[in-house]
Amino acid sequence: MIKHIVWFTLKEEAEGASAADNAAKIVAMLRDLEGKIPSLKTLDVSMEFAGTTTEDVQVILLSTHDDEAGLAGYANHPLHVECGTFIKKVVSSRKAIDFVV
């Protein structure tokens, strides 16, 4: 099983909206992927962080996939690519970690 963690830092303003508004849109777009991409087994996405967070981040995603092929299928799925097109316009930084459990 592969766990995929991605966190985003957003531009203060992009696409005519604030970082907070764009974060909410990203969360909604990503949550909408649930049940639509076969290789996406679980998805948690949030813009709420505990006070112990040490990264400058506005949105975090944790998804689960059966294996690396499943992660690749998710990454290349047209619905995910569509989300990525918007996300790339509004983020200043993206970091990701994929690990096997």
N, C-alpha and C positions, 0 to 999 in steps of 0.2 A: 504494500500500500504506500502511496505517495501523499504527503501533506505538502501543500503549496501555500506559502504565506507571502503576501504582497502588501507593502504599505506605501502610501502616497502622501507627498507634501504638495499642496496646491498653490498656484499663483494667487496673489491677493485678489486679483480680478482677471477674468478671462471669459470670452464668449458673451460679454455683456452682463455677467453675473459675479457676485462675490464668491470668495472661497467657500463660505458656509453654504451658499445656495448650490454651488457646483458639487460640493461634497454630498449633499443630500441627493442630488440627481445621480451621482455615481452609485451611491448605496442603492437607490431604487432600481437603477439599470441592472446592477449586478444581481440583486435579489430576484429580479425578473427572469434570470437565467435558470433558476431552479426548476427541475423537471423538464427542461427543454433541450438539454445537452446530455446524451446518454452516458458519457464517461464522467460526468460531474456527479459524484456520489453524495457529497455533503458540501454545504456552503454556509459560512458565517461571514458577515460583513457588518462593519460598524464605523460610526464616526464619534463614538463616545469612549473616552479613555480614562483609566484610573490615574490618580495623582502621581503614581510611581513611574509613569511612562517617561522614558529618557530620550525618546526620539521626537523630532519635530515632524508630526504626522497628523493628517486630518481624516484619512480613511484607511482601514485595514481590512484585509480579506484573508480568510483561511478556507481552503477547499481541499477535498479529499478525492483521490483517484485510485483506481486499482493498481496502476503501474505507470511507468514513464510513457508508454504508448497512449494510455488514457489521458494523461496530462497534455500530451501533444495534440490529441484529438480535441480536447477542450480549448487549448490555445488557438487552434486553427479553425474552430467552428465559426461559421459566418456570424452568428449572434454575438459571440465573444469578440470577434474582430470588430463588429459594429460598436460595441462598448469601448473597445480600445481606441477607436478613431476619435471618439469624444474625449476620453480620458487624456490622450496625448496632447490635446489642445489646452487642457486646463491644469495640468500638473507641472510642477517645477522639478520634481524628483520622484523616482520610483525605485524601490528596493524590493528584492524577492529572495526567498530561501525555499528550496525544495528539499525534503528529506524523506527517507524511507523508514517506515515503522513496521 
